[in-house]
Each structure stands twice: as C-alpha cells, then as structure tokens.
Amino acid sequence: MSAYWVSSYLEIKDEAKLRAYAELAGPAIIGAGGRFLARGLPAATYEAGREERCVIIEFDSVEGAVACHDSTAYQEALTALGDGAVRDLRIVPGA
C-alpha cells in the first residue's frame, strides 16, 4: 500500500537554510524511492486552510517513507535545515 509524506511549512525562518536542506533532501528522498507529487503554495484554500508551503511525496509503503526519513542522507538534510523552518511532517497511508 502506498504512503504519502505530507509536509506543511508553518514558518520559514531562514531561506538559506531551507535551500541547503532542499539540495540534500531532494536526492535523499528520490534515492529512497520517493516521488514528488506536489510542492509549493496552495492555489486555493478552504475551511481552515492556510497559505503555507506544502510538499506531498509518494512512497511505495509506510515502511519506505519511514526508512527515508530515518536514513543518514535525509538526517543530513535535516541538520542543514536546523532551525530554518517550522514544519508539520506526516506520513499517511494510502487508501
């Protein structure tokens, strides 16, 4: 069953740290089998929707998504990000 990594950027504090993170995170995620489905600001928001950057990545399984997050390569990306952003990251199983 597929799984989705959903990341909402609640606050971006340092654009340089975010760029450093992205340079490392993209290859780490793709190398772990992740497929970027959407990223950017919302085209429209409804109900309690927020105008914040969102990234959705598909993996073949929850286990694959968790393994990617816990991998050495992705942890290096998180170190580069440091306190540069406040995010809400969730791994959601597919229906």
N, C-alpha and C positions, 0 to 999 in steps of 0.2 A: 504494500500500500504506500502510495506517495505521501510525502510530508512537505509542509511549507514553512519556511523560515520567514517570519514577518517581523520587520524591524521598523519602528517608528522613532524618528528623531525628535524628541521632546524639546531639546535645546542644543544648538550648535554654539560652542563657546570659543573654538579656535579652528578657523578654516585650514590653517597649515597642518595641524594635527589630523584633521579629517582627510586631507589629501594624502598624507603619509599613510594613514590607515587604509585608504582605498587602493593605493598602489600595492599594498601587501595582501589585503583581504580578497580582492578580485581573483588573483591567481590561486590563492589558497582554496577559495570556495569552488572555483571551476575545477581545480585539480582533485577535489574531493567529490566531484560528480554533481555539483550544484548548477542549476540553470536559472539565470536571472530572467524573471518574468516581467517585472515592473520595478521602476525606480524613479523617484522624483516627487514633485509636489502634486497634490490632488488636482484633477481637472474640475471637480465639483465636490462639495461636502454637504452632508445632510445630517439631521438629528443632532447628535453631539459631536459631529465631525470637526476635526481640527486641521488647520492649514499647516501641516508639517510634512517634512520629507518622509517618504515611506519606501521600503525596499521589500520585494517579495521574491523569494528564491525557492525553486522546487528541487527536492531531492527524491530519490527512489524510495526512501524509507525514513522513519523517525530515527532509527539507529544510525543511518548515514548522516543525517543532519546533525545529530548529537556528536558523532565522531568528528565531523568537520569542525564544529565549534570547539571541541576539546583538543584538536590537533595542534602540534607545535607550530605549524605555519600560521594558523589563524590566531593563536595566542600571541605570536609576534606582532600581528596586525593590531590586536587589542592593546598591546604595550605601546605601540606607536600612537594609538588614539589617546591613551591615557585619560586625562580629564577634559579632552577636547569636545566631548559631546555627552549629553544625557540621552539614553535610548531605552526603549522598551522592546526587547527582543523575545519573540515567542516561537516555539516550534509546534506547529499544528498538524495533526494527522489529516490526510485527505479523506474525503467522504467515500 
